[in-house]
């Protein structure tokens, strides 16, 4: 087996930790809170492609001369299907102390509105 094919096969079977996620809804947004301890802004990526949103983050370790190592680098990944009722241009992410908060604003057509009632 060639080295290139071997590397490709290893990459196809990469292991990820699936982060725990809480979701809730407000009048204006859907909000996801994902636990990704050790992940920082630089190693985090939120991708939206069609109706699939993927959260991905990496935890590395110092490349110093390690004498003994118990810590393994971790990779987080989780994907969600999102509907057409999300304003994709306004999605925002914020990481603080290992908790990623993703705000998915509702599109105008999806927001609750009060219907005016008339009478004769």
N, C-alpha and C positions, 0 to 999 in steps of 0.2 A: 504494500500500500504506500502510495506516495505521501510525502510529508504534507503537501498542500491539501490532499483529500482528507488526511487524518485531522488536520487543523479544522477543516470545514465541518467534519463530523462532530468534533468536540464542541465547536461553536453552536451547532444545531441543538445540542443537548445541555446548554448552559443552565445552571440552577439559579433560581430566584427565590427570595422570601416573599410571600404574598402578605403585604401589610394589612393590618386590621383597619377598617374604615367605618366611621360613623357618618350617616347622612341625615340631613334634615332640610326642611323647606320653610322659607319665609314667604311673605307676599311678593317680594321682588326677585328672590334667588333660590337656587338649590345650592346646598353647601356640603362639601365632603371634607372630613377630617381624617387624615391617614397617619398612622403611627409609623415613622421611619427614623428611629433613633440613629444618630451618628451621621445622617445625611445633611449636607449643607447646600446652599444655593448653587454653588459651582458644580456640584455633582448630581444635580436634579434636573429632570426633563419632563415636561408635560407636552404631549403631542395629541393633536386632534386631526384625524383623517376620516372624512365622511362622517359616519355616526359612531366612530370608535375613539374614545379618549384613553390614552395610556399614560400612567404615572410610572416613572422609572428613576431610581436613585442608587448611587453607589457609595459604599464605605470602603476606603482604602486603608492602608497602613503605612507608616513611615518606612522608607526604603533604606533605613540605616543598617549598619552591620548588626543583624539580629543574632543573638547568642542562643536564645530559646524563644519559641513562638507558640502561643496557644490561640491567639486571635487569628481568625481567617477573614479575609475581605468578604463583605456581604453585598449582595445586589438585591434591590427591591424592585418588584414590577407588579402592576395590577392594571387591568383594562376594564372599561365600562362602556356599555352602549348608551349613547345619549340621543334623545329625540330631537325632532325639528323645532321643538318649543324652546330651545336654548339659543341665545344670541352668542354665537361662537366668537365673534370679534371682541367681545367684552369679558371673556373668561380670564380670571386672574388666579395666581397662585402665590402663597406666602408660607415660608417655612420659619418656625420658631421653636427652639428647643426640641427638635426632632418630630414636631407635629406639622404636617403639611396641610394647609387649609386651601381648598380650591373652591372658588366662588363661581357658580354658573348662572349668570343672569338670565331670567326668563325673557323670551322674546315678547314684544308688546302684545301680540295676538294670544299669548298664553297667560297673561296676567289677569287676575280676577278683576272684574269691573262691575259696578252697580248699574243696573238697567233702570232707566227712567220709566215710570208708569204714568200713563195718561188716562183720562176718563172723558166721556162725552159731555 
